Amino acid sequence: MKPKPNNAIPANLPVPQPASKVTLDEAPLNQAAPSIDEATSSLNPDNIADFISPIPVSALEMLRKTGEEVGGAYEIPADELDAIGRTMFDSPQSQDNSIVVLMPSEYISKLPSQALVRIRSKGDNRTYAGIVTAGPFAEPDGLRADAPIVVTTTVRGIFLPRFHGRVHVEVMHEILADGTTVPPRYRPLPNSPVYGMSEAETAATLKLTGDVRLGVAIGHDNLEVNLSAQSKAVLPRHTAILGTTGGGKSTTVSGMIKRFQEAGLATILFDTEGEYTDIDQVTTSQTMLAALKDRGLPVEGAKNVQVLHLVGRETTATETGGKAIHSFGLRFDDLSPYMLMEILDLNEAQQARFLIAYDLCRRLLRDFSIFPRPQHKDADQQMLYNLDDMERGHPELTLVRLYDAVVALAHFAGDGGAQLSYSDKVRDHAFKENADKLYKNAKEAKPSNVASWRVVQGKLGRLMRLKMFDTPEGVIQIETLTCPGTISIIDLSDTESPELNNIVIATMLRSLQATQEEAYTMAVAEGRTPPRVVVIIEEAHEFLAANRIRQMPALFQQIARIAKRGRKRWLGLIFVTQLPQHLPSEVLGLTNNYILHKIGDANVISELKRSIGRIDDGLWNRVQGLAPGQAVVAIEGMSRPLIVSIDPSPCKLRLAE
């Protein structure tokens, strides 16, 4: 049965009876009209019916005939009965791809923030998908919300006026007849029906499916937000996790690490504060445990964890379960000489002398048959031919050998004369056996300005005292870090030196890149799934700050090469920092995925907006007011960024508990 509209005129409308009193309007034409006093003398002020004239029958008949001429009483089409709102007319303030939707009061709860809707444009029969970007707002029917009568009745609690809801919807795309989506070419027309989407439809439309769960979308009961650990178009496109202290970054990182491990990824974390070294243990935070229970998530620590720390440095990790703890050193020849000069902060004159010593070492390695090796001469010559000094150092050129060369050059740059024997000045065993040749070559180089040489010698000496290069303990076997389902925490909390941390991170990143390229090429050739590796850099502003980028262009160029090559070889980088304003736009340009926790500084938000174009103004306006644990998530593959309540982490965080 079709619903009957309220304004329909019944066919059997009774003929109203004329009033018993003669009014001014009904006086006969040939009779003088009574005066106002005479006409109103018999009216009863308490009877409101005395003051209302009945509607003439002729007017009602005319209204009925007009309705029949234009099609009769309006009937809602059957396919619009499920609509929960209607699109509004545009105004001078309207914006492209944004429309206003009005709805009855009983449907306001159906369109919360970030809800998805389907709009069938009335007239051209196009279908659109949109998302609520503002609202829902409640507005009184036919009145301004700040009208005096509305304010008075609200304050006095007299009665609640009839009201409706209003939301602002961003049109995401047009849905074609076969279900495919294309960018919208037109706007939905006014009075078009608007339908809500279920959580399943919303997840499919926003492409929130994946095997790494991040959390639940704000405005929904249980709309999971996931990312895919299987797609090369997601994590290898690199990620930035930004936000002020206390916004929930550590919880996000630890939760992601555990999910990565469960998805079979190899995760490597550079932990500058020693916060994640007990990630294999269960959290002891009662707040976190209660939140995990509320969401029905398991309470368990991460598995397959190993913690590595530099030789001679302490670690914050405790001996627990099956967690492995190892010390490691670095190979000096993994460092590019140009990057090393930047990290040591050598000026132009000191850099020139550093390179003289470096070239002297190369010749001596060849003359002493250290490299190329006689038994592998052809292979070693090919390696040298392919060597890029901007990426790594000369093979077998150790820190001790470079130091010996600098000492020899500094000797002849000053007043040092010939000695009977120079072997007592040489530390490296291979160079000690050829000490005379070393000093002969140093003298032939005719070094000058002993002061600059002593500065270079002093800085290399400080590196030697760190005892982290070419140690007997050996270097990390990078292959063990890239095994599927492993978690490797590089604990740098005891270094107390950003420069030392930068050396470790830069050296290991280059080794990781070389190892991953080889493993990826081999896997593709054998038809296997290549290993998937994610590297997380905590306190990224200390490693890639804007002022460091200007001072250390070689370091940044190396990171840029790793980032570009990693996108094709399943090596993803995740930068984490509470000082995003210190990250240069060049670094943000390397990333495609963003997780933005609360950022309180409006100036910082303005700077980020210029570098991140995927997030609309409505979401940017909410970044300052995000609660701990909430974040704006913009991940490759998602149809649109969302505000997400990040899942609590079941893993222990040392500095957060």
Secondary structure by P-SEA (a helix, b strand, c coil): ccccccccccccccccccccccccccccccccccccccccccccccccccccccccaaaaaaaaaaaaaaccccccccccccccbbbbbbcccccccbbbbbbcccccccccccbbbbbcccccbbbbbbbbcccccccccccccccaaaaaaaaacccccccbbbbbbbbcbbbccccccccccccccccbbbbbbcaaaaaaaaccccccccccccccccbbbbbbcccccccccbbbbbbcccccaaaaaaaaaaaaaaabbbbbbbcccccccccccccccaaaaaaaaaabbbbbbbcbbbbbbcccccccccccccccccccccccccccaaaaaaaacccaaaaaaaaaaaaaaaaaaaaacccccccaaaaaaaaaaaccccccccccccaaaaaaaaaaaaaaacccccccccccccccaaaaaaaaaaaaaaaaaccccaaaaaaaaaaaaaaaaaccccccccccccccccccbbbbbbcccccccaaaaaaaaaaaaaaaaaaaaaaaaaaaaaccccbbbbbbbccccccccaaaaaacaaaaaaaaaaaaaaaaccbbbbbbbcccccccaaaaaaccbbbbcccccaaaaaaaaaacccccaaaaaaccccccccccccccccccccccccccccbbbcccc
